[in-house]
Amino acid sequence: MEVHHHSHTERKKWAHYFWEFFMLFLAVTLGFLVENQREHYIEHKREVEYIRTMVEDLKEDTGSFNQLIKINLIANEKIDTLIALLKGKEKNTFARKIYYMARTIPLSDADLVLQNKTFEQLKGSGGFRLIRNTQTQNKIGAYYQNNKFIETGFIPMQFENRRDLFTAFDELFDAAIMQEIMRSPREMPTSIPDNQFKLLSDDSKVINRFCTRYHIMYSTKRVTSNQAKNLITEATELMKYLQKEYHLE
């Protein structure tokens, strides 16, 4: 009787320990799953926030690219007029207009710049791991990495064009009049009589050299605008893809 009672007690203790262990294991497992789920939720929320701000960057890109195209179109129309006036037989008659246009056209230069704040944040913080879809990673990388040449190509090219142009001013234009124009560059100066607006040289080579610099500026603006059109297409496609993928409004 005693042996039987002892055996029954042992089985009871074993079952009790088993259920205690099982319940503890279940609690730890559920806790791990809940914590894991919570981390996934937080990371997904961060992923969506990154994508949302990237879409805003892309909207800013398309707006600035469209503005650049408009600015370049107006500037190139003025360059066309300026070269025609300088090459024309009555250039001295239009000296006031030539002075004003030659000095103010470069002021409208607009640089082709990508808004890559969110992309750089993703790179710098290791945030790309949050984007689990490989196709999405590739599309984002393609837009930003493929267009990095803008920083080393178009922007320096426009700077060089302006620098070369400004160094040629002294061959044709009076510095005092140029200074007066820059006091109020949005308006044609009226304080200087027409007869003071004179080109310093009538040498065809000097005039051609100056026109050539403006021609190079014109060409750069055309190429930059064409690239901006391509970027608008790329940015719009990426924006639509991200909005659809992440169900953004």
DAZIUR-V318116 format. One record per backbone hydrogen bond with DSSP energy under -0.5 kcal/mol. NH is the residue of the N-H (numbers start at 1). CO is the residue of the C=O. Records with the same first field share a line. If there is no record, write none. Layout:
NH: CO, CO
This chain:
5: 1
6: 2
7: 3
8: 4
9: 5
10: 6
11: 7
12: 8
13: 9
14: 10
15: 11
16: 12
17: 13
18: 14
19: 15
20: 16
21: 17
22: 18
23: 19
24: 20
25: 21
26: 22
27: 23
28: 24
29: 25
30: 26
31: 27
32: 28
33: 29
34: 30
35: 31
36: 32
37: 33
38: 34
39: 35
40: 36
41: 37
42: 38
43: 39
44: 40
45: 41
46: 42
47: 43
48: 44
49: 45
50: 46
51: 47
52: 48
53: 49
54: 50
55: 51
56: 52
57: 53
58: 54
59: 55
60: 56
61: 57
62: 58
63: 59
64: 60
65: 61
66: 62
67: 63
68: 64
69: 65
70: 66
71: 67
72: 68
73: 69
74: 70
75: 71
76: 72
77: 73
78: 74
79: 75
80: 76
81: 77
82: 78
83: 79
84: 80
85: 81
86: 82
87: 83
88: 84
91: 88
93: 90
94: 90
95: 92
98: 94
99: 95
100: 96
101: 97
102: 98
103: 99
104: 100
105: 101
107: 104
108: 105
109: 106
113: 111
116: 114
120: 116
121: 117
122: 118
123: 119
124: 120
125: 121
126: 123
127: 122
128: 122
129: 126
130: 127
131: 127, 128
132: 130
134: 132
137: 133
138: 134
139: 135
140: 136
141: 137
142: 138
143: 139
144: 140
145: 141
146: 141, 142
148: 145
150: 147
151: 148
152: 148
153: 149
155: 150
157: 153
158: 154
159: 155
160: 156
161: 157
162: 158
163: 159
164: 160
165: 161
166: 162
167: 163
168: 165
169: 166
171: 168
172: 169
173: 169
178: 174
179: 175
180: 176
181: 177
182: 178
183: 179, 180
184: 180, 181
185: 182
187: 184
193: 191
196: 193
197: 194
198: 196
200: 172
207: 203
208: 204
209: 205
210: 206
211: 207
212: 208
213: 209
214: 210
215: 211
216: 212
217: 213
218: 214
219: 215
220: 216
221: 217
222: 218
223: 219
224: 220
225: 221
226: 222
227: 223
228: 224
229: 225
230: 226
231: 227
232: 228
233: 229
234: 230
235: 231
236: 232
237: 233
238: 234
239: 235
240: 236
241: 237
242: 238
243: 239
244: 240
245: 241
246: 242
247: 244
248: 243
